[in-house]
Amino acid sequence: MTKRVILLEEDMAEMKGLMGSKGADLAELILAGWSVPAGFVVTTECCREFCTRLGHLSGEGEEEIVNAIRHLEQQTGKFFGHSENPLLLAVRTDQDRASAASTQSLLNVGLNDVTVEGLARQTGDRLYALQCYLDYLEEYGQLVYAIPSEFFTKISSHVKGRDETELELTITEFKYLIEAKERNPFPQDVQIQFKEAVRAVSHSQRIKASRSQNEIMRKPYYISSEQSAPVLIQTMMHGTCGDLSGTGTIYTRNLLTGERGVTGQYVPTGNASQIDHGLERLRNEEPELYARLLEIGSQLETRKGEVQEITFVIESGVLYVAHTQPARLSSTATLRSTVDFVHEGLITKEDALLRIQPAHITEVLKHYTDSRKEESTGNLPTQIQPVMNDECPASKNNSSSPSSADLQLLLEWADEVKELTILATADRPQDAITARLMGAEGIGLCRTENMLLSPARLPFVQKMILADSESERRRGLERLLPMQQSDFEQIFEAMDGYPVTIRLLDSPLHELLPDLGVLEKRREWLQAEEWQEQKDHQNELEELERVIRRVCELHEHNPTLGQQACRLSTVFPEIVDMQLEAIFRAAVKGIRQGWWVRPEIMIPQIGHVHELQVMRDLVDHVADQVLGEEKRHCLYRVGAMIEAPRTALTATHIARQADFFSFGTDELTEMTFGYSRHEAEKRLLLLQRDTDSRAVTNNPFHVLDIEGVGQLIEMAVVQGRIRKPHLKTGICGENVVDLESITFCHRIGLDYVSCLPEQIPYARIAAAQAAIKGQREGADTQNTDISTIA
């Protein structure tokens, strides 16, 4: 038999899975002996019927809900829709850890033109009853009919006072607004109100908080039966009966800092002006009630291991817990409370790590770095070091920034658990220093083209390429060699003892050439009649003609698939010679200064194993010439960057010549999908214009395409390790630093992930989360297998 309605006092053992977290929490409080407003949960199955049957329940569902409301009437002595003694209901989503954007509620369901007078008699305060009715109309119009809040605000902004006459007038205008927008009057039938409230709240996640008025007018409110959620129904308690009455909300820890200690507010009956000091007054005047509140908070924290938000009502000296849910905390408070819960033994380190989101780390680092900028002289390592370094002054003598110490501790726990090595993508010495301070265990990608294409060096590169002879090219490279060597020396020093993966020049040839259009315009200007007789301009014109001719000779019809990466070395082998010489010269200097230098030279854009073999022979040749006796102290590696589908498909052959594989997901994604990163943005934008269509695929340049690109990577890893069982494999790209992508990398057994320095802290956390989830899923599978065998 399908269970459509569950009373909060029913046996929880049989109802697990049918109700959400809020209903389950309240049911457990009732079981523990705490007072909770009477209520019931409408299950997901029943909520779906409101949609699939166009709001009409089956006979069994209708009967269960009627009986449940009747049960509430018996418990409270009030009656739903009664003019003299009305029962009013609170309708809320009962989702697990729903976000504030999707959690919706409707309070005082059952109010109409008649029952509002009954509420006034119950509370002895007609002004309060009218205000409840006004608030209910606004909430009902927004949630049930998706009328933008600005329409209601525009009406209420003209209200000068809050007397009964003004409230009655505003209520009338709100009802006119609802009728004008929906072409139906606000329902006075409380049964219709209840059904519409359940239907709207159950599907409230369909309503985006950011919807503009134009969006709503263009797309009327629409409900999909697949998006249903259970709904919690409770009797309304206003905290207005008796001398000792009121309503309030407490948080078991500080929402901004996460520090221990209850915060919140309490509004005693008839004393709305005391909202700021109401909780303090309750503690001083009613210490027993306050102590019970603290006890409830302590019990919920102990059981949940989370900071709790507890809404309570006091009526005639009796404390009722209206509802509880995990509190929404700042990022600093999330880190602080999570670490404290581990120290208090409420959760494990693994559970703590699983709670951390990218935004938590980003916000904490930004806040701390900004605060350090105000104090420091602007030196980057000084700003970042307290966040990541073991000698962190924040944890010792900077009590104003405890969040950095909490983050450092969480990162240490992550390092104990994770299996993936987190490397940095760093092109400059300063980036390498920052990466180490962020916890990088080496450099997974150093893009040498970014060094050579800097404004100060590009003219030398262009002069070298445009030279007519090899000797001229080598003279140009002699200017670049010390610059490259200096870069590598500083990077090796920053990464002393850690691997540094250096990718040889990977720029398409056309990016290294001057702009042909600019050259031709300059030629036209020099060919003007007044300049022809001047010798200086004539010499410049001749040189310009030579440069233009050379650029045209090197022009490619499809430059993105032309001479670049390892293929560029066949046209200009001197460039690769210079880069290798710079690397090994820097290695020699580092070794002689006592550094542990670990260069890993990566050959980009390999298409065939013979290309890699030729390049490897060249690396070994230059290493022999430059390293000399220091070669025994420099155990360099040569690897392939897998950026083309063919390379991934022939990984078994590539592995013969490679010490490691590095998957460049940006280029591999482009070649697999057949369109560039910019085209992907346009295509996805077109798909997202119709938001009512099927779910739009993630941008593969933001999140790794596991179904396509991921399969190529996994295949290459498997094939490569068939040839070399201990082959080192890793991944680098802008689309790999999210939990789903890193989990995939962990699952297929990659050794490392390389990301930007600022992404390293979260990558460390995500790698730990992937390892924890993998262990738990493995344990669950093993337990299932044992159970099946048994």
Disulfide bonds with the S-S distance in Angstrom:
none
